Amino acid sequence: MDALADAGFRVANLFEKVKTSESSHPPDDLIPKLAAEADRFQLWAINLGLLVSGHASLDYRVRDAEAIRFALLRLIASLEDALSEGCRSC
């Protein structure tokens, strides 16, 4: 079973790849938007404890709430899929 933190780190890495990829040639007006979305994701992840371990982690907080855990995994997987699609040439 995939940990929420693992999925969160994959998304954070994809944001960096998409922002810094020269091969994808995003339009100039899209680069600040990607940077803003990456910052929003980081803030969201930090506030929820997505990227930390131990008792402060989101994985720990939702350990007994499988429905919420699976909903969060689907949300993060959807974001990961969208970023992967945008980073096909990364």
N, C-alpha and C positions, 0 to 999 in steps of 0.2 A: 504494500500500500504506500502510495506516494505521500511524503510529508509535505505539509503546507510550506514549510521553510524552503525545501528543495525547489518547489515550483516557483516560489517567490524569487529565489536567487536566479533561476533560469530567466524569468521575465526581466529582472534588473539587468542581467547580462545582455539580453536581446535589445533592450532599450539602448544600451551603450553601443552595441553593434550597429543598430539602425542609425543612431545619431552620428557616428563617426565613420560610417561606410562611405567611401568615395565611389565605390562601384555602383551603388544604387542611384546616385545623382538625384537626391530629392530636390524639388523646387526650392528656391531660396526662401520663400515665405513659409515653407513647411518645417524648416530646421528649428526656428524658435518655438513652433508649436510642439514639435517632438521633445524638445528640451523641457518645455513647461509640463508636458504630460509625464515625462520621466520624473520630474521633481514632484509632481502630484502623487505618482505611484510611490516614490520613496517616502513621502510624508505619510501616506495612507499605511504603508507597510510598517513604518516605525511606530505610528500610533496604535496599530493593532498588535504589534509584537510579532509580526510575520517573520522577520529576519533575525530573531534572537533565539537563544536556547534556554532551556530550564523552565522554571515556574512562571517566568514572564512571557513565555512564547505563546503564540496563538495556537499552536499544536496542543500545548498543555491545557489551555483554556477551554478548548472545544473537545477534549478527549472523551467526554461523556455525552456529547451532542453530535451523533453521527450525521444527522440530517443537515445540520449547519456546516459541519466539516465538509461533507460532499458538495454542498452548495458553494462553499468558498473554493473548493478545488475546481469545480466547473467554471466558476467565474475567472479564476486565475488561468485555467487551461484555455479558456476562450481568448483572453488577452494574449496569452503566449502564441496561440494559433494566428491571431491577427498580426502580431509582430513578426512572426516567422514568415508569413506571407509577404510582408513588406520588406523582409530581409532575405529574400530568396537568393540574391546575388552577393550577399555579405560573406 
